[in-house]
Amino acid sequence: MLNPFDVLVLMLFAAAAAYLANISARRARVELAAVALSVIMMLSASLPAQAAAAAKDSAISSDQRALNGALQETPNGNQFHGIEYPEVDGTPLSDTEIERRIRANVSDEIATSVSNGAVRISGEVKNRRVAQRIVDEIKDIPGVHELTFDLGLTEINTARQP
């Protein structure tokens, strides 16, 4: 699927090709190569944004989600950690307001810091379910664009231990 930028680039390329068809053959080869190189560079600049859009959670299978969840927990099940990049709609809140909302929903044992919408939390919680709930609630706060978490689990997941 082409985005508007790609359509514009293709239109410019077509116009440049038509122009080059009207000038001398020797000069046209040099200019055509320069135009082609420019088009390739412009298209490649838009690829990271397209790749990021394609990598949203909705594109991840349930098996991949389960694997991602398993990787967030240490092998002995006593730590839940990771980094996430939420995309929340709405007017972004200030760091102070983000911090206030987080503090209203977590215990005093959880240390938090907020800087330019990047949130870092650490501490201990009862289990992985509680940790995931905290992470999900923080991801829903407008203005949070990065969340790093490192939470100890006081109830170890014995199902994963040998």
MOLINDA-V494070 format. One record per backbone hydrogen bond with DSSP energy under -0.5 kcal/mol. CO is the residue of the C=O (numbers start at 0). NH is the residue of the N-H. E is the energy in kcal/mol with one decimal. If there is no record, write none. Layout:
co=CO nh=NH e=E
co=CO nh=NH e=E
This chain:
co=2 nh=6 e=-2.0
co=3 nh=7 e=-2.3
co=4 nh=8 e=-2.3
co=5 nh=9 e=-2.5
co=6 nh=10 e=-2.4
co=7 nh=11 e=-2.5
co=8 nh=12 e=-2.4
co=9 nh=13 e=-2.4
co=10 nh=14 e=-2.3
co=11 nh=15 e=-2.5
co=12 nh=16 e=-2.4
co=13 nh=17 e=-2.2
co=14 nh=18 e=-2.2
co=15 nh=19 e=-2.5
co=16 nh=20 e=-1.5
co=17 nh=21 e=-0.6
co=18 nh=21 e=-1.3
co=19 nh=22 e=-1.2
co=23 nh=27 e=-2.2
co=24 nh=28 e=-1.6
co=25 nh=29 e=-1.2
co=26 nh=30 e=-2.4
co=27 nh=31 e=-3.2
co=28 nh=32 e=-2.0
co=29 nh=33 e=-2.0
co=30 nh=34 e=-2.8
co=31 nh=35 e=-2.9
co=32 nh=36 e=-2.4
co=33 nh=37 e=-2.2
co=34 nh=38 e=-2.5
co=35 nh=39 e=-2.3
co=36 nh=40 e=-2.3
co=37 nh=41 e=-2.4
co=38 nh=42 e=-2.7
co=39 nh=43 e=-2.3
co=40 nh=44 e=-1.3
co=41 nh=45 e=-0.8
co=42 nh=45 e=-0.8
co=42 nh=46 e=-0.7
co=43 nh=47 e=-0.6
co=45 nh=49 e=-1.6
co=46 nh=50 e=-2.8
co=47 nh=51 e=-2.4
co=48 nh=52 e=-2.0
co=49 nh=53 e=-1.7
co=50 nh=54 e=-0.9
co=51 nh=54 e=-0.6
co=52 nh=55 e=-0.9
co=55 nh=58 e=-1.9
co=56 nh=59 e=-1.6
co=60 nh=64 e=-2.3
co=61 nh=65 e=-2.2
co=62 nh=66 e=-2.2
co=63 nh=67 e=-2.7
co=64 nh=68 e=-2.4
co=65 nh=69 e=-2.3
co=66 nh=70 e=-2.2
co=67 nh=71 e=-0.8
co=68 nh=71 e=-0.6
co=69 nh=72 e=-1.2
co=71 nh=80 e=-3.2
co=73 nh=76 e=-2.1
co=76 nh=156 e=-0.9
co=77 nh=152 e=-2.4
co=78 nh=73 e=-2.0
co=78 nh=80 e=-0.5
co=79 nh=150 e=-3.5
co=81 nh=148 e=-2.7
co=83 nh=146 e=-2.8
co=85 nh=87 e=-0.5
co=93 nh=97 e=-2.6
co=94 nh=98 e=-2.7
co=95 nh=99 e=-2.2
co=96 nh=100 e=-2.3
co=97 nh=101 e=-2.3
co=98 nh=102 e=-2.7
co=99 nh=103 e=-1.6
co=100 nh=104 e=-0.7
co=101 nh=104 e=-1.5
co=101 nh=105 e=-1.0
co=106 nh=109 e=-1.5
co=108 nh=110 e=-0.6
co=110 nh=121 e=-2.0
co=112 nh=119 e=-2.4
co=114 nh=117 e=-2.0
co=116 nh=118 e=-0.6
co=116 nh=144 e=-1.8
co=116 nh=145 e=-1.3
co=117 nh=114 e=-2.3
co=118 nh=147 e=-2.9
co=119 nh=112 e=-1.8
co=120 nh=149 e=-1.7
co=121 nh=110 e=-3.3
co=122 nh=151 e=-3.6
co=124 nh=153 e=-2.5
co=125 nh=154 e=-2.7
co=126 nh=130 e=-2.1
co=127 nh=131 e=-3.1
co=128 nh=132 e=-2.0
co=129 nh=133 e=-2.2
co=130 nh=134 e=-2.4
co=131 nh=135 e=-2.8
co=132 nh=136 e=-2.4
co=133 nh=137 e=-2.2
co=134 nh=138 e=-2.3
co=135 nh=139 e=-1.0
co=137 nh=140 e=-1.6
co=139 nh=141 e=-0.5
co=140 nh=143 e=-1.9
co=141 nh=92 e=-1.8
co=142 nh=144 e=-0.7
co=145 nh=118 e=-3.1
co=146 nh=83 e=-2.6
co=147 nh=120 e=-2.4
co=148 nh=81 e=-2.3
co=149 nh=122 e=-1.4
co=150 nh=79 e=-3.2
co=151 nh=124 e=-2.9
co=151 nh=153 e=-0.5
co=153 nh=155 e=-0.8
co=155 nh=157 e=-1.3
co=156 nh=159 e=-1.1
co=157 nh=160 e=-0.7
